[in-house]
Amino acid sequence: MSPGTASVPDGKYSIRQIFALSYDEYKSSACLSPEQLTAASCIMKCRTGELGHNYYQCSECGALKIVPRSCGNRNCPSCQAVDKAVWLEERKGELIDAPYFHIVGTLPHELNPIIAANKKVLYELLHRSMGTSLSDLSKDPKYLGASPGIMQILHTWDQQLQYHVHVHCVVSGGGLTKDGKLVTLDKDASFFIPVKVVSVLYRGRFMAGLKELYEGKKLAIPDTARKLAFRRNWQTFVDSLYSKDWNVYIKQTFNGNGNAIEYLSRYANRIAISNSRIISYTKDSVTFSYRDRKDGGKKKEYTLSSSEFIRRFLQHVLPKGFQKIRYYGFLNNSRRKKNMEIIFSLQGGRKYEPRFDRSSPIDRVISAAWGTDGLKCPECGKMCMEFLMSGKELERLSALPDMRPVSSLRRPARARSA
C-alpha cells in the first residue's frame, strides 16, 4: 500500500496501520500524556520485529520458526486474546451456583470535562461508589441479606469512540452472611435491589466524594470549565447534577452462571475499538462500523478524520497503574480465597475447574483455549511448535564463544512408530 491511498484494511493490524500513516502528523499538534505516548509507540511497533522476536521449534520435525514479538500493551488491539482467555478461566473458577445479573452505571455527560482532567481519582471514585453501594445494599436483610460476588469493569467510550464513562457490574444472586452461611436466589429470580435505590445511593456517594475532592483542592479544573473554580458556580453545577438521571439499569439477567462470565468476558479486555470494525482508511480519514443504539442497534458506518480517530482512541488510555477491573463482596481480593473455600464447601465443590492460569506457559493457554497444539509448523504442517527462547535469550547465548548458530538449535524429532 502506498502512503495516503485508500485501503481495505488487513484485518489483524488495521489500527496499527492507521497510526503508522497518521500519528506523526497528529502528535505534532497534540498534548499527550506519557501513557498515551507509550500506547501509541507500542501499537505501531507490535509484531513488526522492532520489539524483537521469539523463537519456536517443532517438536515433530525440529523446524525453527521466528515470530515478531507483540507489545503486550493493554491498549493494543492485537494483544488481548490471551489475557482474555486467562481472565475468563480464572473467573469461571470463582462461579457459584446462583443466578447472575449484569448492571450498568453511568455518569452525567456534564461531568466529562472534570473527569477527563482528573481521570485516576474520579475513575477510582466511580468504582468505589458503585461497588460499595451494591455491596452494602445487598447485605440489607430486605434485599439479599448477604455479601454477593461483584465484578466491575470500567469503560470510557461509546460506539463512536466518544467519551462516555460507565461501569459494567456482574453481581451474583447469592452470597455469604456475616455468620458464614450461604444465601442464594432461585434460578429465575429478578435482581434483588430496585435499580432506583442503587442509583440514589450510588449518586450520593459519588457526589459526596466529588465535593470532598473539591473542598480539599484535590480536583483539577480544566480551562474548558474554568468558571467552576468559583465556589458559587461550583455549587450551581453540583445542584444541577443531582437533578440528572444517573441511569443505573439492569442490562442482562443470567439463569446460567457460566453464561454470565462468557458474556462479561466480552467487556473485560476490550479496548475502545477492535481491528475488525475498521472498514477502510487513508492518511486523512478512517471509516469504521458501529451499532446505533438509538436506532435499534442497527449496524452503520461512521467516518472521522485520521487525526480525530487517533485523538478519540487515545483519550481512552487509562492512567498508569490504574486497574479497570475491580472486585467487591466475597470476591474482595483480601478475602477471596477464604470466601471461595467456604462457599464451595457449602455447595459441594467447585463448579468449574480452570484449565490454566497466569503462570501457565502461553503454548498451553493457546492449546486449551483454541483447541490447537501450540503453533502450526511451517514445514510439516503439524500443530507442534513449542517456545524455544526469546530474542534476548539468544543475544545472551550468542555472546558465548561456543554458541552454535540459531539454525542449528534443533531438538531431536519425536520417534515415530512404524
HELIX and SHEET records of a PDB file:
HELIX    1   1 SER A   14  LYS A   27  1                                  14    
HELIX    2   2 PRO A   34  LYS A   45  1                                  12    
HELIX    3   3 ALA A   81  LYS A   92  1                                  12    
HELIX    4   4 HIS A  109  LEU A  111  5                                   3    
HELIX    5   5 ASN A  112  ALA A  117  1                                   6    
HELIX    6   6 LYS A  119  LYS A  139  1                                  21    
HELIX    7   7 VAL A  195  GLU A  215  1                                  21    
HELIX    8   8 ASP A  223  ALA A  229  5                                   7    
HELIX    9   9 ARG A  231  TYR A  242  1                                  12    
HELIX   10  10 ASN A  257  ALA A  268  1                                  12    
HELIX   11  11 ASN A  275  ARG A  277  5                                   3    
HELIX   12  12 ARG A  293  ASP A  295  5                                   3    
HELIX   13  13 SER A  306  LEU A  314  1                                   9    
HELIX   14  14 ARG A  336  GLN A  347  1                                  12    
HELIX   15  15 ILE A  362  TRP A  370  1                                   9    
HELIX   16  16 GLY A  391  SER A  398  1                                   8    
HELIX   17  17 VAL A  406  SER A  408  5                                   3    
SHEET    1   A 3 LEU A  64  PRO A  68  0                                        
SHEET    2   A 3 HIS A  53  CYS A  58 -1                                        
SHEET    3   A 3 MET A 385  SER A 390 -1                                        
SHEET    1   B 4 LEU A 182  THR A 184  0                                        
SHEET    2   B 4 TYR A 163  LEU A 176 -1                                        
SHEET    3   B 4 TYR A 100  THR A 106 -1                                        
SHEET    4   B 4 TYR A 249  PHE A 254 -1                                        
SHEET    1   C 4 LEU A 182  THR A 184  0                                        
SHEET    2   C 4 TYR A 163  LEU A 176 -1                                        
SHEET    3   C 4 SER A 147  TRP A 157 -1                                        
SHEET    4   C 4 ILE A 325  GLY A 329 -1                                        
SHEET    1   D 3 ILE A 278  TYR A 281  0                                        
SHEET    2   D 3 SER A 285  ASP A 292 -1                                        
SHEET    3   D 3 LYS A 298  SER A 305 -1                                        
END                                                                             
